[in-house]
Amino acid sequence: MEGRYPWYEIVDSNEDLLQGDFIKECPIIIPPQKISDAKISNKVEVRVINYNVVVMSQSCDLVQRKIDLVLVCPVWPLSEFEYRSDYFKSKKGKEALRQGNVPGYHLLNRCELNEFRTDYMVVDFRSVYSVAFDFILELARKGGRRLRLLPPYREHLSQAFARFFMRVGLPVDIPSFK
């Protein structure tokens, strides 16, 4: 079945930026933690962290340039992600990721394409960032060929992202049936 439905393709740097495109070493601006840490003026000290990211904005908005800011989420190799918690080192934790039972994270398959081989990858929905459209487009073009997540896996990622953000906690739930 893998051959009929590949997870990834490699695209040239001049191709349109689409949802599911991976951008390496994307600089993300992190503002101060507290307003008291930011002096209210034209200058604010920020941190810049480079993340490997996946584009989360909708492809139609990107192609038609209907947005100024592109949503991205950090992507971690599973082998690095395991250091966040012993739970993710366990088979139970990995299986929960695979089944989509860990809100805020989404597991992607390994990539076996030459030059782009990866471990399983974990998308972190808990850390969503906006990057200026022209900036990320230039970064993608200067970065050379890039990896792209293909349908239906791209739509599965988008659906998982939506489920994470549309969660609703009820103040009083229906009691369990005993």
C-alpha positions in Angstrom: 0.0 0.0 0.0 3.0 2.4 0.7 3.9 2.4 -3.0 0.4 3.5 -4.1 0.2 6.2 -1.4 3.6 7.7 -0.8 3.9 10.0 2.2 6.3 12.5 0.7 7.7 14.0 -2.4 10.7 16.3 -3.1 9.8 19.6 -4.7 12.0 22.2 -6.4 12.7 25.4 -4.6 10.8 27.5 -7.2 7.5 25.5 -6.6 4.6 27.2 -4.8 4.7 26.9 -1.0 2.0 24.5 0.1 0.6 23.2 3.4 2.7 20.2 4.4 6.0 21.7 3.1 8.9 21.3 5.4 11.3 24.2 5.9 14.6 23.6 7.6 16.1 26.1 10.1 13.3 28.6 10.0 14.1 31.5 12.4 11.2 32.1 14.8 11.0 35.3 16.8 10.2 34.7 20.5 9.0 37.8 22.3 9.7 38.4 26.0 7.7 36.2 28.5 6.2 39.1 30.4 5.2 42.5 29.4 7.3 43.8 32.3 10.3 42.3 30.5 9.6 44.4 27.4 10.3 48.1 27.6 7.5 49.8 25.9 9.3 51.6 23.1 10.2 51.0 19.5 12.8 48.4 20.6 12.1 45.1 22.3 14.6 42.4 23.1 13.5 39.1 21.5 15.1 35.7 21.1 15.4 33.9 17.8 15.2 30.2 17.6 15.7 28.1 14.5 13.2 25.3 14.1 12.6 22.8 11.4 8.9 23.4 10.7 6.0 22.2 8.6 3.7 24.7 6.9 0.2 24.5 8.4 -1.6 27.4 6.5 -4.0 26.2 3.8 -2.5 25.7 0.3 -5.3 27.7 -1.4 -4.5 30.7 0.8 -0.8 30.4 0.1 -1.1 29.9 -3.7 -3.6 32.8 -4.0 -1.5 35.0 -1.5 -4.6 35.6 0.6 -2.5 35.8 3.8 0.3 37.9 5.1 1.4 35.5 7.8 2.1 31.7 7.4 1.3 29.4 10.2 4.1 26.8 11.0 4.7 24.2 13.6 8.0 22.8 14.8 8.8 19.2 13.7 10.9 16.9 15.8 12.5 13.6 15.0 10.8 11.0 17.3 14.3 10.1 18.6 14.7 13.7 19.9 11.0 14.0 21.0 11.5 11.1 23.3 13.7 13.3 25.6 10.6 15.4 26.5 9.2 12.6 28.6 9.9 9.0 29.4 6.3 8.3 28.3 7.3 8.8 24.7 10.3 6.4 25.1 7.8 3.6 25.9 5.9 1.5 23.3 2.7 2.7 25.0 3.6 6.4 24.4 4.7 5.8 20.8 1.5 3.9 20.1 -0.6 6.7 21.6 1.2 9.1 19.3 0.6 6.8 16.3 -3.1 6.5 17.1 -3.5 10.3 17.5 -4.4 10.0 21.2 -1.9 12.6 22.4 -3.5 16.1 22.0 -1.1 18.6 20.7 1.2 16.2 18.8 0.9 14.4 15.5 3.1 11.6 14.3 4.3 11.4 10.7 5.9 8.4 9.0 9.6 8.1 8.2 10.8 9.4 4.9 12.8 7.0 2.9 13.6 9.4 -0.1 17.3 9.8 -0.8 18.8 13.0 0.6 15.7 13.5 2.8 15.7 10.4 5.0 14.1 11.0 8.4 13.1 9.2 11.5 9.4 9.3 12.4 8.6 12.9 12.9 6.4 14.6 15.6 4.6 17.8 14.7 4.1 20.1 17.8 0.8 21.8 17.6 1.4 23.3 21.0 3.9 25.7 19.5 2.3 27.5 16.6 4.2 30.4 15.0 3.4 33.0 12.3 6.1 33.8 9.8 5.8 36.6 7.2 4.8 35.2 3.9 7.5 36.8 1.8 10.2 35.8 4.4 9.3 32.1 4.5 8.8 32.0 0.7 12.4 33.4 0.2 13.7 31.0 2.9 12.1 28.1 1.1 13.5 29.2 -2.3 17.0 29.8 -0.9 16.9 26.4 0.9 16.8 24.4 -2.3 14.7 21.4 -2.8 12.4 20.6 0.0 10.2 17.8 1.4 6.5 17.9 1.0 3.8 15.8 2.7 1.4 14.4 0.2 -2.4 13.7 0.3 -4.1 12.1 2.1 -1.5 12.4 4.9 -1.4 16.2 4.5 -5.2 16.4 5.1 -4.8 14.0 8.0 -2.2 16.4 9.5 -4.6 19.3 8.9 -7.5 17.5 10.5 -5.4 16.6 13.6 -4.4 20.3 13.8 -8.1 21.4 13.7 -9.1 18.8 16.3 -6.5 20.1 18.7 -7.7 23.7 18.4 -11.4 22.9 18.4 -11.3 21.1 21.8 -14.1 22.1 24.1 -14.0 21.5 27.9 -17.4 21.3 29.4 -18.0 22.8 32.8 -20.3 19.8 33.7 -20.0 16.6 31.8 -22.6 13.8 31.5 -21.9 11.4 34.3 -20.4 8.0 33.3 -22.6 5.0 33.0 -21.9 2.5 35.7 
